[in-house]
Amino acid sequence: MKNTATPIFPGAASLVNSTCSFEAFYAKLYANAPAVAWTLDADQDRRTALEEFFAKSPEERQSTVDAWAA
């Protein structure tokens, strides 16, 4: 997938094109930014949304990011 992430979300391309599962991403998040991971633990809706995002194909993820920027 080409890097089309909008400049509004400059880090989105790495998430859009990631081959990691949500579980792998979450483990890395805990290892590198535990405070951020804890905020997801405290907000089940945000965690669920992120899980759903990772369950999508890269094309679907890009569409989601594009919708956020619209």
MODELLER restraints for C-alpha pairs under 7 A, 6 or more apart:
rsr = mdl.restraints
at = mdl.atoms
rsr.add(forms.Gaussian(group=physical.xy_distance, feature=features.Distance(at['CA:1:A'], at['CA:17:A']), mean=6.80, stdev=0.5))
rsr.add(forms.Gaussian(group=physical.xy_distance, feature=features.Distance(at['CA:1:A'], at['CA:58:A']), mean=6.88, stdev=0.5))
rsr.add(forms.Gaussian(group=physical.xy_distance, feature=features.Distance(at['CA:3:A'], at['CA:13:A']), mean=5.96, stdev=0.5))
rsr.add(forms.Gaussian(group=physical.xy_distance, feature=features.Distance(at['CA:5:A'], at['CA:12:A']), mean=5.87, stdev=0.5))
rsr.add(forms.Gaussian(group=physical.xy_distance, feature=features.Distance(at['CA:5:A'], at['CA:13:A']), mean=5.15, stdev=0.5))
rsr.add(forms.Gaussian(group=physical.xy_distance, feature=features.Distance(at['CA:5:A'], at['CA:62:A']), mean=6.84, stdev=0.5))
rsr.add(forms.Gaussian(group=physical.xy_distance, feature=features.Distance(at['CA:6:A'], at['CA:66:A']), mean=6.87, stdev=0.5))
rsr.add(forms.Gaussian(group=physical.xy_distance, feature=features.Distance(at['CA:8:A'], at['CA:69:A']), mean=6.66, stdev=0.5))
rsr.add(forms.Gaussian(group=physical.xy_distance, feature=features.Distance(at['CA:16:A'], at['CA:58:A']), mean=5.33, stdev=0.5))
rsr.add(forms.Gaussian(group=physical.xy_distance, feature=features.Distance(at['CA:16:A'], at['CA:61:A']), mean=5.37, stdev=0.5))
rsr.add(forms.Gaussian(group=physical.xy_distance, feature=features.Distance(at['CA:16:A'], at['CA:62:A']), mean=5.87, stdev=0.5))
rsr.add(forms.Gaussian(group=physical.xy_distance, feature=features.Distance(at['CA:17:A'], at['CA:58:A']), mean=5.66, stdev=0.5))
rsr.add(forms.Gaussian(group=physical.xy_distance, feature=features.Distance(at['CA:21:A'], at['CA:54:A']), mean=6.48, stdev=0.5))
rsr.add(forms.Gaussian(group=physical.xy_distance, feature=features.Distance(at['CA:22:A'], at['CA:51:A']), mean=5.79, stdev=0.5))
rsr.add(forms.Gaussian(group=physical.xy_distance, feature=features.Distance(at['CA:22:A'], at['CA:54:A']), mean=5.62, stdev=0.5))
rsr.add(forms.Gaussian(group=physical.xy_distance, feature=features.Distance(at['CA:29:A'], at['CA:37:A']), mean=6.01, stdev=0.5))
rsr.add(forms.Gaussian(group=physical.xy_distance, feature=features.Distance(at['CA:30:A'], at['CA:37:A']), mean=5.51, stdev=0.5))
rsr.add(forms.Gaussian(group=physical.xy_distance, feature=features.Distance(at['CA:40:A'], at['CA:46:A']), mean=6.18, stdev=0.5))
rsr.add(forms.Gaussian(group=physical.xy_distance, feature=features.Distance(at['CA:40:A'], at['CA:47:A']), mean=5.21, stdev=0.5))
rsr.add(forms.Gaussian(group=physical.xy_distance, feature=features.Distance(at['CA:41:A'], at['CA:47:A']), mean=6.94, stdev=0.5))
rsr.add(forms.Gaussian(group=physical.xy_distance, feature=features.Distance(at['CA:53:A'], at['CA:61:A']), mean=6.32, stdev=0.5))
